[in-house]
């Protein structure tokens, strides 16, 4: 029996056991929860997990521990965990069921995103828990394949109202800690001195001197396994004589030496059997017995190891502790170790377990082996076909190590880097690229390296490469030129996208040069990318009246693409729709991309789109809607495992009333990383805030340098603010050129938004006898648009003008309309300005009365659930959209009903429409 799971190993762990028991008990009461139990070897992690589940009553316990040999087999652990519930997969929503089956290798199909697999696993466990509470236990989770670990961490972060508990035991390792970020952690420390002394004496045959017992407790850090095994290895007198006078020794080294002495005392045949068992980390008796036969080890060889308490043989071979296995494995001479792995690989191949076989074959190999490298590449491709991009990266990297220098090795390293980047492991991707020999690359491979480095820079905040990203992407396009036209065109579109990130801070290429290169790429191939490049180059190079129809064609093309193609290239349409002043098309486009990302579980793409939608809402003057998107991004990043508190939007903070110095500090920090586009967004927010506060000169001075270094549609959006700030600060002549530009936009684009803004600018610049008709015209156009905040500002400006004309009654009507809009969209600075103007007309303005969803005490998650339910979505549809289970949706809806004092979805829809 393994000493690590004995009652002695749990001495002093009452508090930890109570916490685990509470979590397991919560599964019986529909309180889904998860916990990472983290600790160094020997600290008692396994004992705690075993005892907590052994004591669990009325629940179903399923287990899938991590094994080193499966660490590059995508979804291996997840498949074992889900096998007992496989019959329930058919009842899941179609996309989720398909994702689980493809991930398990049961069906062929497009590789699923791991977050869609995660939602499928969450739904599967929730469905199983409808029959009986489920407790999932995964020990040694740090050894899981990366896909299984990330999916289980995703499930752990989304558990809320399910009868499911998830326990992940792991050692503190960086990769595992990052993957499980956001999941509550129980860190197991060593036992306190009195408890450690008691455990030592309980385990020793004779009492140990109290002074020495305390010293042993200190030097072992209270590690229970170290104390137990030292007591079992040495007599009390030996401990006294030894006294550990040489000072502290790492626990692992000390215990390995203890275990090796026990191993050395065993018969030769038993030691050889232990070598095989240590090399086959899954503990599969069939494979171990088969390799033992190949190596001539007798069938009774395990007996002495079992009697010595070093290993057990039942459903699988288990070592007393991972340190025993490590001690045995590390002591195997290199040549014998390779022979053991070769035997295991042959047995696994014969059993049809080819993934495991190739892992053993790689471990049996030293130096170059093209045949094994080819097998690894084939397994890597199969892993990629199941959505295992991280596993594919690992397998290809190992295949590259076994490949001779040259194009094949370079190709494998490059493919591994691309897979790592796709999995979100940007730092690993960069390290793999650094191993490439540049002079050995063909032009296409060199182009792929260049474009990958430019894209990785965004994720690792490499300022130098961010600023030169557009020029690097153009260099990639040149390398593809004449060889792979589709890659050339895709690189050119990416070059434009990267330019939006750096704007005026771009290095290595000018905007006109970029436009010329985009135009040159139009005819290298046909199709959507050609239309996209024609629209983008027109945006940069052509006079506005000539560019409008070309940009419109490109935007229309995006709405005709299927969802997969739209996800790949669609976001450039934001620039074109904003250049056309077509906010409605922009929102429709982004919402369609968001829907495609949700249906495929591509949460990182969804994160980007929701962020963009939040920015567009600020352009539309609706910070309340922007704030809802920011909440959505925060919740999404929590699900992914990112630090959700790092969702900072400087422009939103400015609109929402944050201190100006705070927003400026955030903007400067962002600019220091190379993201000049994000800096511009924050500056625009501060400019709007200054206008709202009546600080027109400050707004003018903040906007003027940005207007003087124009950057496409970004500058277009600054012009209306610049005109108002200039007129109100006595600089009307300085802004007339910008107003003429707005008039040009209105004449050729003609959307209600730009016609309203152009009329508003004309009113600000006009003489009093002409202004009124222009204000009225502006309000009429903006009322036909969806830019609600701009409509409020038009009412405000007209009301202010009426008050100055001494027409107070009419002014009040306009100012009340403005105030109502600003309060609805949560624009406090503009609302305060409207109140001041109303009070200046002699009207007493009552404080805003509570009302609407924002004042009902709903959390952001509850608000989102309520909004979707009011729109007629089912619980399953809401769960799929928010990446939570249908049970959690129901839980939130019940809370919403209680807080709002309603009992039905019909009442919820009525309440939402009133709010």
N, C-alpha and C positions, 0 to 999 in steps of 0.2 A: 504493500500500500504506500502511496506517495506521502511522505512526511509533511509535504507542503500543505496538504488539505486536512491534516489532523487537527483536533481541537487545540493542541499546544500551539500551533501556528497562529491561532486566532486570539491568543491571550492578549489582553489589552486593546482589543479591537471592537469593544462593545458599541462605541459611538458610530464607527463606520458601518458595522453590521446593522445598526438601527436605521441608518440613512438608506442603506440598500433595501432593507426590508420595507421601509416606507414607500420607496419607489416601486418595488414589486407589488406591494399592496395597492398602490394607486391604480395599477392596471385593472384591478377588479372593480374599480369605481369610475371607470372612463376618464381617468386622469393620465393621459399618455405622457410619458416622460422618458428622458434618456440621461445617461451619466457615463462619463469616461472615468474609469478607475485606473489611475496612473501611478506607477511605482517602479523602482529599480529592481533588478533580479533579487529574489529572495525576500522581498519586503512583505509578502503575504497576499499579493493581488489575487492569485488563482484560488487560494484558500477562501478568501472573502467571496469571490464570485460563486464558488461551489457551495459554500454554506448558505448564501443568500437564496440561491435557487433550490437547494435541498430543503430549506425550510418553507418554501413557497407552497401555499395550499390553494387549490381551486384555480390554478393557471396551467397553461401548457407551455413548457419550456422547450425551446429549440436552440440548437447550438451549432456554431460554425467557426472553429478557431482558425487562426492564421498559420500558414506554413510557408517556409522559405521557398520551397520548390514551386509553389503556386504564385509567387509574387509577380510573375509576368504573364499570368494566365488570366485574361480579363474576365471579370465577373465570376471567378471560380467560387469564392466564398459565398457570394450572393446566391449563386445557383444552389449550393448545398443548403443554405438557409431557407430558400423558398421552395425547395422540393416537396416538403410535406403539404404545401398548400397549392400545388400545381393545378389541381382540379378547379380551383377558383379563378384561374386566370381568364377563362372564357367569359366570366361575368364582368370583367373590367371594361372600361371604355376602350374602344378599338385601338386608338393610337398607343395607349399604355400597354395593352395586352401584346400588341405587335412588338413594341420595344423590348418587353421582357423576353419574348420568344426569340427574337433576333439576337439579343445579348447572350442568351443561353446557348446559341448555336442550333436551335431547333428549327428556325425558319430562315430563309434567305430574304434579303431586302436591304433597303438603304440603311447604312449604319446609324443607329439611334444615338441622339445626344444623351450623355449620362444623366442629365437632369430629368429627361423624360423617363428614363429607366428608373430614376429615383422616385418620381411620382407614381409610376406603376408599382414599385415595391411598397410605397406607403399605402396605396390603395389595396394592394394584396394583403398586407398585414392587417389593415383596418377591416377588410372583409372577413379574414380568418377570426379576428377578435370578436366579430358579431356572434360567433358560435361559442367561444370560450376565450377568456383573457389570454393573451400571448406575452411571454417574456422571451426576448431574444438575447442570447449571451454569446459574445465573441471575445475570446481571450487571445492574447498575442495579436491584437489588431494591427500592430505596427508591421507585421509580416504579411498582411493582406495585399492582394493585388490592388493597385491604386484605384481602379474603377470601383471595386467592391467597397473599399474604404470611403471613397468620396460619396458613393450612393448611400451607404449606411449613415454617414455624417449628415447628409441631406435629410434623410428620414428622421434622424435624431432631432434636427433643428425644427422639423415641421410637426412633430408629435404634440398634440394638445388635448383633444377630446376623444381619443381612441383608447380602447382597452389594451394598450400595448406599452410594454416597458422594454427599453433597449439598453443593455450594459456592454460597454466596450472596455476591455482590459488591455492596457498597452504600456510599454516602456516609454519614458520621455525621450522621444526622437524627433528631430525637426520636421521631417516629412509628415509623420503621423500627426504631430501637433498642429501643423498648418492645415492638413486635411480636415481635422476635427475641430477647427476653430469655431467658437460660438456654442459648442456643446458644454454644458456644465461639467466641471472636473472635480473629482475627489482625489487629491494628491495624498498618497500614503507615505508618511514619514516613518522613521524608525521608532521603535518603542521607547518610552521614557525609561530612565535608569532603573527605578524600582521594578517595573514590569519586566524589563530585559533581564535583570538579575533573577527574578522569579522564574522566567522561562528557562534560563540557563540551568538553574538548580533542578527544575522539574525534569529537564531532559537528561541531566547527568546521572550516572549511577550512584555517585556519592556527592555530598554537599561540597560546593566550591568555596574557597576562602572569600568572604564578603568583599574584601578590598580588591582581590583579583577579579572577582565577578563583576564589580563595578567598572574596573578598567577594561575588561573584555567588552562590556556593554558599550562603553564609550568608543573603543577602537573599531567595533563593528558598526557603529552608528545605530545601534539598536536593531540591526537587521535580523528578523526572526530566524530565517533559514541559516544564516551564519552561526548564530548562537546555538541552534539545535544541532547542527552538524558538527560543530566544534566539540560540543558536549558528548556526542555519540562517538566521535573519532578518538578523543583523548580521555583518559581517566582523570579524576580530580587531581591526582598527584602529578600526572604529566602536564596538565594545565598549569599547575603551580610551578613545576620545574621550567616549563617553556616560557611562561610569563610574557611572551610576545615582546621581548625586550628590544627587538630591532625597530619597534615603532609601527605605525599603521601601515597596513598592506591593503590595496584595493580588495573589496569583498570578492569580486569575481576571480582574481588571481588566487586568493587564499583558498576559496572553496574548490576551484579547479584542481589545485594541488592536492586537496583532501580527497576529492573524487578520484583523481588519477591513481592515488595510492590504493584505493579500494579496487579500481579496475585492474591494476597491475597484479593484484593478488588472485585474479580469476584465471581459469584455464585458458590456454591459447585459443581453442575453438570458440569460447565465449567472447573473448576479446575481439576476435574477427567478426563474430555476429554483431556485437555492439558497434563495430565500425560501420557495418552495412546499415544498421538501424539509424545511426547518427547521420549517415549520408542521405537516407531517404526520409526527409523531414516530415512528410505527410503521415508517417507511421503505418502505411498500408502493409498489413502482414503478407498479403499475396505477393507484392513486389519484393519485400524483404526476404521471404522464403525462397522465391524464385532466384534471386541473386545469390542467396546462400548456397543453393544447389549448384549454380554455375561456378561458384568459387570453392566448392568442395567442403562447405561447412556442414557439420552434422545437424540433424533435426533437433537433438536434445541440447544444443549449445546454449539456448536462452536460459535454461534452468538456473544455473549458478548466479546469473545476473539478477533474476527475479528473487532468489533467496537472499541476495545481498541488499535487496531494496533499491537497486539502481534503475530498474526498468520493469515494466509489466507488459504482458502480452495478452490482450483480450480482443475487442473489436478492432483495435489498432494498438500499435506499440507506443507506449508512453514512457518517457524517461522520468526519473524522480523529480527532476527540475530541468529547465532549459540549460542551466549551467553544467549539468552532468553531460548532456548531449554536446555542449560546446567543448567541454574538457576532452571527451572522447574524440570528437571530430578533429580538433586542433592538434591532437597528438598523433594522428595517423600520418606516417611518412608520405611524402608527396606522390611517389610512384604507386604505393598501395591505394591511396585515395583515388587516383585516376582510374585504377583498375576496378575499384568498387563502383564508381560512377558509371564506368563503361558497362559493367554487368547489369546495374540497375537500368541503364538506358536500353539495353537489349531486351530485358524482361518487359519493360514498359512498352516498347515498340510492339512486341509480340502480343501484348494485351490490348493493343489498339489505343493506348494512351500516348499519342504522339507528341502532344505538347510537353508532357512530363519527360518523355524520352529525349527530346532535343535539349531540354534543360540539363539533364544528366550528361548528355553527349558533350555539351559545351563545357561542363565542369570537368570532364575527362580530358579535355584538350589543352595542350600547351602550345603557344605559338600560333602559326598559321594553319588553318584547316578549311579549305574551300568548301568541302562537302558539308561539313557541319554548319558553316556560315550560310550556305544555300538553304539548308533545312531551317535554320533560324529565321531567315528572311521569309520563307514560306509560312512559317507559323506567325510571324509578325504581320504578314498581309492578311492572314485569317483573323488575327486579333483585330486589325483595323476594320475588317468587314463586319465585325460584331460591335463596333463602336469603341473598341479598346485602344484609343489613341495613345494613352500614356504607356500602356503595356507594349504597344507597337514600337514606341520610341525606345524603350529599354531593350527590346529584342533586336532591333536594328542596330543599336549602338554596340551590343555584344557581337552581332554578326560582323560589324565593321572591324572590331578588334581581331577577329579571326581571319580577316581578309587581307590579301597582300596589297601593298601600296599600289595605287592606280585608280582608274575610273570607277571600278566596282566598289572599292572601299569608300571612295569619295561620295558616290551615289548613295550608299547606305547611310553614311553619316549625315548627308544632307536630308535624306528622307526622314531620318530619326529626328533631326532638328525641326523639320516641318511638323512632324507628329507631336513633338513636345510642345511646340508653340500652339498647335490646335488644342492641346489638352490644357492650356493655360500655364504650362511650366516654362515661362519665358526665360528664366535664368538658365535652366538646363539647356534650352534651345541655343542660347548664346554660347554656352560652354561647348556644345557639340560643334557649332560652327567654327569655333576657335581651333578645333582639331583638324580642320580641313587644310589641305595644301593647295593654296590658291593657284599655283602655276600648273596644277594637274587638272584643272577644271575646264570643261568645254564651255562655249559661250552661254548656252542655255542654263547650265548648272551655275555658272558665275552670276547670271541674271537672277536666278532663284535665291542665291545667297544674298545678293544686294537687296532685293525686295524684302526678304525675311529680316535682315538686319534693320531696315527702315521701319518695319512694322513692330518688331520687338522693342525698339527704342521707346515707343509710346508706353508700353507696359512696364518698363523698368525705369522710366523717367530719365533717360540718357539725354541730357540737354543738347549736347553737341550733335548727336545723331538725329534728334528731333528737328533741330533747325535746318539740318542739311537733308532731312528725309525726302522732300520733294525732288531735289536734284539727284539723290541716290536712286529714287524710283525711276526717274528719267533715264539714268544710266542703265538700269535693269531693262527698260523698254528697248534701248539701243542694242543691248546684247541679244534680245529676243528677235530683233528686227530681221525680217527675211527668212526666219527659221520657224517660229511659232507665232503667227499673227495674233491669235487669241490672247496669248500671254502678253504680247506687246500692248494690245489695247487695254487689257485689264490693268497692267502696270501704269498706263497713262491715266486711267480713271483714279487709281489709287494716288497718283502724284497730285491730282487736284484735291482729293480728300485730305491728304496730308498738308497741303497748302492752307486749307481752312484752319488747321490746328495752329500754324505758326504765323499766318497772315503777314504783316509788315516786317516781322523779324526773320523772314525767310533768308537763307544763305545758299549761295551756289547757283542760283537761277533767279531771273526776274520774272514778274508776272507776264509781261509780253512774250518773253522767251517760252514760258510755259504754254501760253496760248498757241504760239506758232507750232510747238511740238505736238500739242493735242490735235491741231488742225491737220498736221502731217500724218497723224495716225488714223484719220477717218477712213481712208481708202485702202488700208492694208488688208481689210477684211470687211465683210458685210455684217448685217445683223444688229442686235440691240446696242452692242458696244460702239458700233460705228455711229449710230444715231446719238448715243450719249456724248461721244467726243465732238460731234458736230455742234450739239447744243452748248457744251461747255466752252469750246473754243469761240463760238459766237458770243457768249457771255463776256469773254475776256477781250476779244479783238474788235467786234463789230459795233458800229453806232447802235444805240438802243433800238431805234425804230426798225433796223434790219435784224437785230438779234432776237426780238420778241417772237416772231413766228417760228424761228429755228428752236428757240428754247421751249416753246410750247409743244412742238413736235416731240422733243426729247422727253418732256414731262408726260405727254399723252402715252408715249411708248411704255413708260414704266407701269402704267395702269393696265397694260395689256400683257405684261409678263406673268408667268406662273410664279407661285410663291417662292419656290427654291431660287429661281433666278433673281427675283426681287430682293431676297435676303442678301444675295451676293453683291448687287450693285445699286440697290435702290436709294441709299441715303444721299447720294449726290443730288437727288431731286429736291432736297430741302433748299439747296442754294438756288436752284432754278425757280422754284415756286416763290421764294422770297424775292428774287429778282423781278418776278412778274407781279409781285404784290398780290399773290393769290393764296391767302392764308387758308382758305377752305380746302384747296387742293393739297396743300402741304399737310394739313392735319389728316385728311383722308389717306394720303400716302403713308404717313407714319403709322396710323392706326392699322392699315393693312399689313405693313411690315411687322408691327407688334403682334398681330394675330398669327402671322406665319411663324414668328419666333416662338410664340406660346405653344402652338400646335406641335411643334417639333422639339420642344423642350430646350431650345437654345437660349438659355437665360442670360448669357453674356451679351448676345445680340439684343435681347429684350431690354437689358439694362441700358444699353446705348440709346435705344429708341425712346424709352420712357424719359431719359434725361433730355433728349432733344425735344420731346413734347413739352416738358416742363419749361424749356427755354422759349418755345414758340408761344406758350401761354403768357409769358412775360411780354413778348412782343405784342401780343393781343391786349396787353394791359389787364390781365386777370391773374394777379398773384395768388388768389385763393386756389384756382385750378392748378397753377404751377406748384403750389404747396402740396396738393394732393398727389401730383406726380412724384414729387420729392419723397413723400411718404411711401409711395409705391416702390421707388428705387431703394429706399432704406429697408423695406421689408424684403425685397428681392435679394439685396446683398446679404441680409441676415440668412436667408435660405441658402445662398451660395457659400456662405462662410467668410465673407469679407467683413471688415470692420464697418458696420452699418452707420456708426457715428461720423464717419468721414465723408458723409454726403453733404458737401458744402457748395452752395451756389451763391457767389458774391452778389450777383444782380438781384436774386430773390431776397437776400438779406437786406439789401438797400431798400427795395420796395417795401419790405415788411417792417422797416423802422429800426434796423440795427444801427448802432453808433457808426458814424462815417469812418473814424479812424480804424475801427475793427475791419470794416470792409476793405479799406485801402491796404491794410496789412495783409489780408488774405490775397488780394489781387497781386501785390508785389511778390508774395511768396510763390504764387502760381507762375508769374512771369519769369521768376528765377529758374524755373524748371524747363522753360522753353515754350510753354503753352500760351503764346501771345494772344491767341483767339479767346481763351478763357479770360485773360486780363481785359480785353476789349469789352467782353460781355459785362464784366463787373463795372468797368468805367461807364458804360451806358446806363447801368442801373443807378449808379451814383449821380449821373447827370439828370436822370428823370427825378430822382429824389431831391436834388437841388432845385429843380423847377417847381416841384410840389411845395417845397418849403419857402419858395419865393426868393431863393438865392440865385437870381438869374445870371449875374456876372460870373459866379463860380461855375455854373453850368456851361456858360459860353466858353470860358477859358479851358474847361476840361474837354469840351468837344472840339474846339478849334484845331488842335494838332491832329486829331483823328480825321477830321474833314480834309485837312491839308495834305494828308498822305492817304488818299482814297483806296479802298479795297473792296471793289465789287459790291455785292448786295449788303455787305456789312455796313458800308458807309451809307447806302440808301436808307437804312433804318435810322441812322443818326440824324439825317437832314431835318425831319420835322421838329425834333428837339432843339436842334441848332437854330432853326428859324425862330421858334418861340423864345429861346434864351436870348437870341440876338435882338429881337424887337423889344423885349421887355427890359433889356439892359442898355438901350440906346444905341445899338449897333446894327440898325436895320439895313444900312447900305452894305454891310459886310455879308449879309445872308441872302441878298437878292439872287445871287448866282445859284445858290442851293435851291431857292424856291423855283427858279426857272427850270432847274433839273427835275424837281417834283412835277411841275406842269408837263414836262416832256414825258415823264413816266405815265401820268394820267392820260395823256393824249393817245399813247400807243399801247398801253396795257389795258386801261379802261376798267379795272375792277372797282367795285364800290369802295374798297379800302383806300386805294391811292387817290381816287377822285375826291373822297372825303378829306383826306389829309392835304391834298393840293388846295382845295377850297378853303380849308382852315388856315393854311399859310397865307393865302391871298387875303383873307379877312384880317389877319394880324397886320399885314402890310398896307391895307387899303385905308383910304380916307374914311371918316365916319359915315359920310353919306352913301358909301358903297359897301361898307363892312357888313351891315345887317343881312343883306341878301346872301352874301357869301357864307356867313355863319349858318344860316338856315339851310343853304345848299349842303354844307359840310355835314350837318346833323342828318339830313335826309340820306345822303350816300352812306354814311357810317351805320345808320340804322339798318341798311340792307346787308351789311357785312356781319362778321362774327367778332369783330375787334371791340368787345364790349367796353374795355377800359378807354379806348380812344373815343368812343361815343360819349362816355362820361366826361372826358376832357373837353370835347366840343361843347357840350352843355355848359360846362364850367366857364369856358372862355366867353361864350355868348352871354351867360348870366353876368359875368364881370363887366362885359362891355355895356350891357343894359343898365347895370347899376351906375356906371359912370355917366351914362346918358340920362340919369335921374329917373329911369323907368323902373322903379323898385318892384312894383307888383309883377311885372313881366319877368324881372330878374329873379324874383323868388321862385317862380315856376321852373326856370331853367336850373337854378342852383339846387332846388329840391331834387330834381331829376338826377343831377350830377351826384349829390350826396347819396342818394339811394343806390346808385351804381357802385360808388366807391366803397360803401359799406358792404355791399353784396360780394364784391371781389376782394375784400380785405386789403384795401390800399389806404392805410391810416394817414399818411402825409397828405394825400389829395383830399381825403375826407375832412381832415382838419382845415385845410384851405377852403373847402366848400362851406364848412360851418362858419368860418370867420366871415366869409363873404355874405352869407345869409344873415348873420348877426349885424353886419354893417348896413343891411337894408332895414333893420329894425325888427327883424323876426327873432323870437326867442327859440333856440333850437334845443329840444329836449334830448337828453342822453339816449343813445340807441337802446331799444328794448331787446332783451334776449329773445332769440328765435332762430330757427333753422338748425340744421344738423350740427353745425359747429358748436352750438351752445347746448346740445343735448347730452353732453358727457360721453359721446361715442369716441372710442379710440379710432385711430386712422384705419386699422384693419376692419373694425366694425362699420365704419362709414363706407368703406369700399364694398364690403359684403352687402350692406343695405342698398347701396346704389345699384349694384348688379341684380340683386333680387327684385328691386322695384322695377327694373327694366325687363323683368320676365325670365331671367335666367334660372335654370334649375340648380339644385345644390351641386350636382355632379359637374355641371358646366362652370359654376363659380369656382369649385375646387380645382378644376383643370386650369382655369385662368390664373388663379392665385397660388397654385402649387401647394394646396393643402387638401386634406381628405374631405369627403362629403360630410363626415361626422363633425369635423371642426367647423365647417360652414353652418351646419345646423346649430351647433353650440353658440356661434357668434350671433346667428339670427335670433335665437331665444333671448340672448342678452339685449339685442337691439329692441325687440318687442317689449321687453320689460322696461327698458329705459325710456322708451317713447310712449309707453302706456297703450300699446295697440296689440291686436291679436291675429292679424292676417296680413298677407302680402298686399291685398288690395288696399288696406289702410296704409301700409308702408308706401305704396306708390302715390297715394294721395298726399301723404306727409311730405314726401320728397318733392313732388310738384309744387306744393305750397312753399317749401323752403327755397 
